[in-house]
Amino acid sequence: MKLSGFVIHGNNQDTLPRCLEGLLSVCDEVVALDSMSTDGSTEIARRMGARSVSMPWAGYGAARAAAVTALNNPDYVFFLDSDEYLEPEAIKAILDWKASKPHMPVYRLPRHDWAEVDGHRFLYRTEWRARLIQRDAAVWRPDMIVHEALPRMRSERLHAPIGHRFTTSLSWRAAKEERYAVLWAVMAFSAERKLKPAWIQRPAHVLRDCLLHGALWRGGLRALKLAWVVAGYHAAKYRYLRELREGRHPELLQAFQEQRYRELFQKVRNAPPAG
């Protein structure tokens, strides 16, 4: 059974080596898709043994499709984000999985979101993510511009934990959540997604992460502050979706509908719409 891996990266020289170490430990080949980095990340990938492929950033769908296309006919595809890494027990678990003749379309792995807030490091939450995918099911399209765009498929859980450098700055995290809320809303509008009340999203997700996921017990007040920031994404995405239905931000919709994804990301990055 052939397992191929990939990572999409930009200027990630601080986190990329650890990410690649894990991929190279379990995969038969690794592609590092470079979104035009300038900090030497490409050289790091090549030096470590990954095959580097470059393309301008136009969203996760286009980048992941290009990475999969660059792989050499694998049975399964495994991918990590550039700020993720395999925790020690994950390597053996994935190697054992490879030898077990897997058959499910998708295997979901636990991702540990580690936060560094006010000089304190704590586990914010654990989420199960689809990361081992049969080649025929690993199909991304350019219009899948956000993380969660891949449709749900039959899956099993594999306990091979992924570590994730979730955040080192509340302000950075808040800005990222706001940008991706806009992008989600643009995609959701085109898919005619159902509108949900924005006002309930933030308290609901704060309670989920702090209590159900246990962040409050591990991070205290720091976890509560982070949960408020993260939950802002869920409130903002429905707020933006409502604004789009009211006819606001037509330039973003037009860029998406005309498949000008690079321009769309640039517009959102430079000047996110005001709520």
N, C-alpha and C positions, 0 to 999 in steps of 0.2 A: 504494500500500500504506500503510495507516494503522497506525502504531505508537503505542500508548498506554503510559504508564508510571505506576508508583506507588511510594511509599515509606511504610512504617509507622513512626511516630515517637512518642516520649513527650517527656521533657525532654531534648532533643538540640540545643539552640541552638548548641552548639560545633561539631557535625559536620554538621548538617542543611543549611546553605547550600551547602557544597561538593557534597554529595550531589545536591541539587536542580539545581545548575548543570549537572551532567552529564545528568541526566534531561531537563531543559528544552532541552538542546542537540540531542538526538536524537529526542525524542518529539513527536508532534502534540498531545498533551495530557498533563497530569500530575496525578494525585490524590495528595494527602498525607493519609494516614489517621492522625488524631490520637487516641492512646489517652489522652485527657484530660490533656494536658500543662498545666503551670502556670508555665513559664519563658519564655513568649513565643514558643515554637516555631511555634505556629499563625499568629501574625502574620507571622513570617518567611516561612512558606510562601505565604501570601496575597500578601505584598508582592512576592515573587519571581515570581508568576504561576501558582502551582499552585492547584488547587481543593481546599479543605480540607473533609474529612469527619471527624466525630468519633464515636467509640464507645468504651465502657469495654473494657478489656483482658480478653479471654477466650481468648487463645491465637492462634498464627499462622494456623491454619486459618480461624477466624472472621474475623480481620482481613483476610487476603488475599482471602477470598471477598467481603467487603464492598467492598474496594477495586476488585476486578474488576467487581463489579456497578455501581459508580459510573462506570465508564468508558463512553464513547460508541461502542460497537460497533466495536472495533478488529479488525484482522486478526491482529496479534500484540500480546502483552503483555510489557513489560520492567519488571523491578523491581530495586531496590537496597534494602539495609538502610540505616538512618539513619546508620550509621558507615562506610558505603562510599562510593566516589566513582569516577568514570571517570578513568583515567589518560589523558594527552594523546592518545596514538595511538588510543585506543579510540573517540573521537568520530568520526574519519574512517572507521574500520573499520565502525562501525555504520551510518553514513550510506551507505557503499558497499554494505553488506549490504542495506539497504532498497531500493536501486536495482537489486539483482540478482535480483529476483523469487524470494525464498526460498520453500521448499516443505516443509521438514522440520517435524515437530511441535515439536521442541525444538532450540535451539542453546545449547551450553555455552560459557561464557566463563571465562578464567583469573582466579582471584581471588588477589591477593597479600596474604597475612596479615602485616602489619607489626607488630612488637612493640617496645615501649619498656620495657626492664627495666634497673633500676639506672642510669638516665641514658643508656643506650645503645640506639640504634634499629637494628634489623636485620630482614631478611626472614626470617620464621620458616618459611614454606612457601608453595607455590602449589598450589591445588586448582581443578579445573574444575567449575563450577557451572551448573546449568540456570537460565538467566535470561531468555532470549528464547523465548516459548512461544506457539504458536498459540492464539487465543482459545478455540476449542472444547476444547483440551486443558488450559487453565488453570482447572482445577476443584478448588477446595479445599473441604473440609467442616469444620464446627466441631470434629469429633473429631480432626482432624489438628493436635494441639496443639504439636508440636515441628517444628523446622526441616526435617528430612529426610523429612517425611511424604509429599511428592508422589511417586507411583509412577514407576518408571523407564519411559522411553519412547524410541523411536527418536530419535537425536540426531546432530548434527554439531558439531564444534568451530569456534568463531569466535575468532580472536585479537584480542580487544578487551578488554584487561586492566582489571580492577577493582581498585582499591586498597582495603584494609580496615584500619581501625584496630583491630587484633585485641585488643591489651591494653596497658594502661599500669600495671597492678598485678597482681602474682601472687596476692595475697589475694583481690582482686575476681574474677579469673578462676577461682580455685578454687571460690569460692562459687557462681558462675554454673554451672560444670560440674556441681557437686553437685546444684543445683536441677533442671537439665535431665536429669540421670541419673534422678532420681525420676520426672519426667514421662514420659520415654521408657519407663521400666519399666511405668508404669501403662497406657500405650497398648499396649505390647508384650504385656502380660498379656491384655488384652482381645482382641488379635489372635492369641493363642495362638502367639506367637513361640517359637522354639526356644531353650532355655537353653544358654549356653556357659560354660565354666569362667572364673570371674572372675579367678583368680590369674594367668593367662597374658596377660590383656588389657593390663595396664600395661606390662610390659617389651616386649611386641610393638609397641605403639604408640610407645613411646619410641624404639625402634630405627628404626621406620618414619620418624618425623619427623626424628630427628637424623641418620640415615645416608642413607636412601633419598631423603628430601626435602632433605637437605643443610643442615639448620638448624645442626648442630654446627659446620660450617666457617664459617658466617657470624656466629654468635652466641656460640660458645664455651660456657663454663660457664653463661652466662645462658640460652642456648638449651636446655641440658640441664635446668636448673631449670624452665623453662617447659614443656618436653616432659613432665616428670614430673607437673606440674599438669594439663596437657591430657589426658594418658593416664589420669589418675584418673577421668575421665568414663566411659571404656570399661569400666574395672573396676567402677565404682560402678553402672552401669546393669544389669549382670548380677547384681550382689550384691542390688540392690533387687528385681529380677525374681524371684530365688530367695526372698527374704523374702515377697513377695506370694504366691507359690505355697505358702508355709508358713502362710499365713493372717494375716500381719501387715499392718498399715496398711489395715484394711478401710474406714476413713472416706475414704481417697483413692480407692479403687476405686468406692465407692458414689457419690461426687461425680461421677466420670467417667461411670459407667454411667447416672446420672440427668441427664447433660448439664449439670451445674452447674459449668461450666468456670471461670467467674470465681472461684467459691469454691475450686475445686481449686488454682488458681494462688495464691490468698491463703494457703491452708493450707501449701503448699510454701514460699512466700516467708517466712512467719512462723516456721515450725518444721519444717524438713526432718527426715524420720525419721532416727533414729540407725542407723548401719550395724552 
